[in-house]
Amino acid sequence: MKNKDIIKKYQFKNGLKLEFEILDMSKVFESYKRVMTVPHRAQFYHVLWVEKGEGTHFVDFHPVTIEDNSIIFIAHNCVNRFDEKGSYSGKGLLFTDSFFCINDQDVQFLHSSILFSDLYGIAKIKITPDLKQIFDAMDIEFQRDYDNVQYNILQNLLHVFLLQAERAMRKQGFEELKPSANLDYLLLFKDLLEDYFHKEKSVKYYASELTISEKQLHKATTSVLDKTPKQIINERVLLEAKRLLVHSNQPIKSIAYELGYDEPTNFIKYFRKYTGTTPSEFREQF
């Protein structure tokens, strides 16, 4: 398959001591505009610290307005596109799961954070003095020559920064889902789904892997999101289908196989059932 036929994937930059970087956005955008304005999957997290800017940033099919003195949080593996006609003045903070997650608690925090969870959409908040202070401290530490304590300092500063960002988000009017056993099961289900939706599309499989009954899983998802497990599975499969249809030139047959369908006609019927259009019609609309 030719490279132009697939969604581009950008790995974290090679050659750095740590999978953590702070960049001047305006300089990077000026130098790599052609690359950044093509839809791509970044295999790392973005924190866009916009001091001054305008335009629309695109994450999957969600437009995010670029505003002065704001911070945009983008989870890894989203299809991300910078606005070709926009302007980005500020800093970009990039990091990976491997950098942040020292233990299971870090994994749980990052994957359930309101800053990067698809339960809430794309997080955007106003810059606060507390956040600026911590961000500046990270920037200063990042500029130092590498030594054996730099990783621990940066990882701890990033953890505090994300916690303060969650606090700021709540103070700025955000309402999150209340902690509960059902929410825990929902988050575990969505993590599992992310790994297996290409192959497994039955509620029975996910309930079994979570060692709960299908009834319990149904109760968890409907009580929190008012969606059945099957609806959530369908939404994830359809999101990936739409990504591939719009942001790649892969033949529909190849997309069907990639999403786990043995027969392309079954994929076409499935897509039409839940979207009202065929894959070809959807692609033409964009």
VMD Tcl script that draws the C-alpha trace (Angstrom):
set ca {
  {0.00 0.00 0.00}
  {1.34 3.42 -0.95}
  {2.04 5.91 1.83}
  {-0.41 8.41 0.36}
  {-3.21 5.85 0.75}
  {-3.04 5.74 4.54}
  {-3.39 8.25 7.37}
  {0.09 9.47 8.24}
  {1.42 8.44 11.64}
  {3.93 10.64 13.41}
  {6.03 8.96 16.07}
  {7.77 10.90 18.82}
  {11.01 12.47 17.63}
  {14.04 10.19 17.71}
  {17.26 11.23 19.36}
  {15.89 12.90 22.49}
  {16.89 11.68 25.93}
  {13.26 11.81 27.06}
  {9.92 11.41 25.28}
  {9.04 14.93 26.35}
  {9.49 18.17 24.45}
  {8.48 21.82 24.60}
  {8.51 23.68 21.28}
  {7.91 27.18 20.00}
  {4.68 26.69 18.03}
  {5.06 29.62 15.65}
  {8.56 28.48 14.60}
  {7.54 24.87 14.21}
  {4.40 25.82 12.28}
  {6.43 28.04 9.96}
  {9.00 25.29 9.29}
  {6.67 22.27 9.10}
  {3.37 23.79 7.99}
  {2.98 21.41 5.05}
  {3.36 18.39 7.33}
  {1.23 19.69 10.20}
  {-1.75 20.72 8.07}
  {-2.13 17.20 6.65}
  {-4.44 14.94 8.71}
  {-2.21 12.73 10.84}
  {-2.17 10.49 13.88}
  {0.31 11.69 16.48}
  {1.53 8.86 18.69}
  {1.87 11.25 21.63}
  {-0.13 13.78 23.64}
  {-0.31 17.47 22.69}
  {-0.78 20.39 25.05}
  {-1.09 23.51 22.88}
  {-0.33 26.63 24.96}
  {-1.81 29.36 22.75}
  {-0.70 32.82 23.85}
  {-2.03 34.39 20.68}
  {-3.71 32.76 17.74}
  {-6.67 32.43 15.44}
  {-8.34 29.90 13.21}
  {-9.78 26.43 13.76}
  {-7.84 23.40 14.91}
  {-9.29 20.03 13.89}
  {-9.27 16.89 16.04}
  {-11.02 14.02 14.30}
  {-14.29 15.63 13.21}
  {-14.38 18.19 16.01}
  {-13.42 21.79 15.19}
  {-11.71 23.63 18.04}
  {-11.56 27.43 17.90}
  {-8.07 28.81 18.49}
  {-8.22 31.64 21.03}
  {-5.70 33.89 22.77}
  {-4.56 32.79 26.25}
  {-5.98 29.29 26.01}
  {-4.72 25.71 26.35}
  {-5.93 22.85 24.15}
  {-5.42 19.23 25.27}
  {-5.23 16.54 22.57}
  {-5.00 12.82 23.30}
  {-2.60 10.55 21.45}
  {-3.71 8.70 18.31}
  {-6.42 11.21 17.37}
  {-6.47 12.36 13.76}
  {-5.10 15.84 14.19}
  {-4.86 18.71 11.68}
  {-3.50 22.21 12.14}
  {-5.30 25.05 10.38}
  {-3.45 25.98 7.20}
  {-4.77 29.55 7.39}
  {-4.52 29.79 11.18}
  {-1.83 31.21 13.42}
  {-0.32 29.55 16.47}
  {1.82 31.65 18.78}
  {2.88 29.99 22.03}
  {4.33 26.67 23.12}
  {3.57 23.08 22.30}
  {4.16 20.48 25.01}
  {4.50 16.92 23.70}
  {4.84 13.72 25.73}
  {4.14 10.01 25.52}
  {2.52 7.38 27.71}
  {5.97 5.92 28.29}
  {7.26 9.22 29.68}
  {4.34 9.90 32.01}
  {3.42 6.44 33.24}
  {5.80 5.15 35.90}
  {3.20 2.91 37.56}
  {-0.40 1.69 37.24}
  {-1.69 4.78 39.07}
  {-0.16 7.02 36.41}
  {-1.77 4.95 33.66}
  {-5.16 5.17 35.36}
  {-4.84 8.92 35.90}
  {-3.81 9.71 32.32}
  {-6.37 7.45 30.64}
  {-9.26 8.70 32.79}
  {-8.26 12.37 32.95}
  {-10.97 14.83 31.93}
  {-8.28 16.55 29.85}
  {-7.86 13.67 27.39}
  {-11.04 11.59 27.72}
  {-13.33 11.19 24.72}
  {-16.23 11.11 27.19}
  {-16.02 14.90 27.33}
  {-14.80 16.01 23.92}
  {-11.74 18.20 23.34}
  {-10.64 20.02 26.51}
  {-9.84 23.73 26.24}
  {-9.28 26.09 29.15}
  {-8.10 29.61 29.83}
  {-4.51 30.10 30.98}
  {-4.19 30.84 34.71}
  {-1.23 32.24 36.72}
  {-0.77 28.91 38.52}
  {-0.57 27.01 35.25}
  {1.84 29.54 33.76}
  {4.15 29.20 36.75}
  {4.33 25.42 36.43}
  {4.65 25.52 32.64}
  {7.54 27.99 32.88}
  {9.22 25.71 35.43}
  {8.91 22.77 33.01}
  {10.30 24.88 30.18}
  {13.31 25.98 32.26}
  {14.03 22.41 33.36}
  {13.67 21.12 29.80}
  {16.30 23.61 28.59}
  {18.88 22.35 31.10}
  {21.55 19.83 30.16}
  {20.29 16.32 30.77}
  {21.27 14.66 34.05}
  {20.04 11.75 36.15}
  {17.29 13.73 37.92}
  {15.80 15.63 34.98}
  {13.29 12.90 34.13}
  {11.89 12.75 37.66}
  {11.63 16.54 37.89}
  {9.86 16.89 34.53}
  {7.54 13.95 35.16}
  {6.52 15.35 38.54}
  {6.06 18.88 37.17}
  {3.93 17.51 34.31}
  {1.79 15.54 36.78}
  {1.21 18.68 38.88}
  {0.50 20.71 35.74}
  {-2.19 18.27 34.60}
  {-3.76 18.19 38.05}
  {-3.83 22.01 38.14}
  {-5.30 22.03 34.63}
  {-8.10 19.72 35.78}
  {-8.73 22.06 38.72}
  {-8.84 25.08 36.39}
  {-11.20 23.27 34.04}
  {-13.63 22.59 36.87}
  {-13.43 26.19 38.09}
  {-14.16 27.40 34.57}
  {-17.54 25.68 34.54}
  {-16.81 22.12 33.47}
  {-19.02 19.41 34.99}
  {-17.60 15.91 35.09}
  {-19.20 12.55 35.63}
  {-19.44 11.52 39.27}
  {-17.09 8.71 40.40}
  {-18.85 5.37 40.67}
  {-18.34 1.66 40.07}
  {-20.31 2.02 36.83}
  {-17.95 4.77 35.62}
  {-14.98 2.54 36.47}
  {-16.43 -0.29 34.39}
  {-17.18 2.11 31.54}
  {-13.58 3.36 31.48}
  {-12.22 -0.18 31.56}
  {-14.59 -1.13 28.75}
  {-13.48 1.81 26.59}
  {-9.79 1.02 27.19}
  {-10.38 -2.58 26.13}
  {-12.44 -1.48 23.15}
  {-9.61 0.74 21.95}
  {-7.35 -2.31 21.70}
  {-9.78 -4.78 20.16}
  {-12.51 -2.98 18.17}
  {-10.87 -4.01 14.88}
  {-11.40 -7.67 15.73}
  {-14.10 -7.94 18.39}
  {-17.50 -6.28 18.09}
  {-19.65 -8.38 20.44}
  {-20.78 -7.17 23.85}
  {-20.30 -10.73 25.12}
  {-16.55 -10.60 24.42}
  {-15.95 -7.37 26.33}
  {-18.11 -8.39 29.29}
  {-16.21 -11.67 29.50}
  {-12.82 -9.91 29.39}
  {-13.97 -7.58 32.19}
  {-15.25 -10.62 34.14}
  {-18.72 -9.15 34.50}
  {-22.06 -10.12 32.98}
  {-23.46 -8.46 29.86}
  {-26.25 -7.15 32.07}
  {-23.74 -5.45 34.38}
  {-21.91 -3.88 31.45}
  {-25.22 -2.68 30.03}
  {-26.11 -1.10 33.37}
  {-22.70 0.61 33.60}
  {-22.83 2.23 30.16}
  {-26.50 3.20 30.20}
  {-26.39 4.68 33.71}
  {-23.37 6.87 32.88}
  {-23.82 7.74 29.20}
  {-27.35 6.56 28.44}
  {-25.82 4.40 25.70}
  {-25.78 0.63 25.39}
  {-22.45 -1.21 25.07}
  {-23.36 -2.03 21.46}
  {-23.90 1.65 20.68}
  {-20.46 2.48 22.10}
  {-18.84 -0.29 20.04}
  {-20.60 0.96 16.92}
  {-19.51 4.55 17.56}
  {-15.86 3.51 17.86}
  {-15.94 1.39 14.69}
  {-17.72 4.13 12.76}
  {-15.27 6.80 13.95}
  {-12.37 4.73 12.61}
  {-14.24 4.09 9.37}
  {-14.89 7.82 8.91}
  {-11.25 8.64 9.67}
  {-10.05 6.22 7.01}
  {-12.64 7.27 4.45}
  {-11.95 10.99 4.78}
  {-8.26 11.14 5.62}
  {-6.87 8.36 3.43}
  {-7.20 7.10 -0.12}
  {-7.53 3.46 0.90}
  {-10.01 1.49 -1.21}
  {-13.23 0.73 0.65}
  {-12.41 -2.97 0.39}
  {-9.14 -2.40 2.28}
  {-10.91 -0.34 4.95}
  {-13.44 -3.14 5.41}
  {-10.67 -5.69 5.94}
  {-8.81 -3.37 8.31}
  {-11.95 -3.04 10.45}
  {-12.37 -6.80 10.69}
  {-14.97 -7.46 7.97}
  {-14.38 -10.56 5.84}
  {-16.73 -9.27 3.16}
  {-16.69 -5.62 2.02}
  {-20.42 -5.80 1.33}
  {-21.06 -6.47 5.03}
  {-19.10 -3.34 5.93}
  {-21.02 -1.26 3.37}
  {-24.36 -2.48 4.77}
  {-23.20 -1.82 8.34}
  {-21.98 1.70 7.53}
  {-25.16 2.59 5.67}
  {-27.36 1.23 8.47}
  {-25.84 3.53 11.08}
  {-24.97 6.62 9.03}
  {-27.64 6.69 6.33}
  {-25.01 6.84 3.57}
  {-22.71 4.38 1.88}
  {-18.95 4.66 2.50}
  {-18.48 6.06 -1.02}
  {-21.18 8.69 -0.49}
  {-19.66 9.69 2.85}
  {-16.21 10.05 1.28}
  {-17.60 12.21 -1.52}
  {-19.26 14.56 0.98}
  {-15.81 15.45 2.34}
}
mol new
graphics top color blue
foreach p $ca { graphics top sphere $p radius 0.5 }
foreach p [lrange $ca 0 end-1] q [lrange $ca 1 end] { graphics top cylinder $p $q radius 0.2 }
display resetview
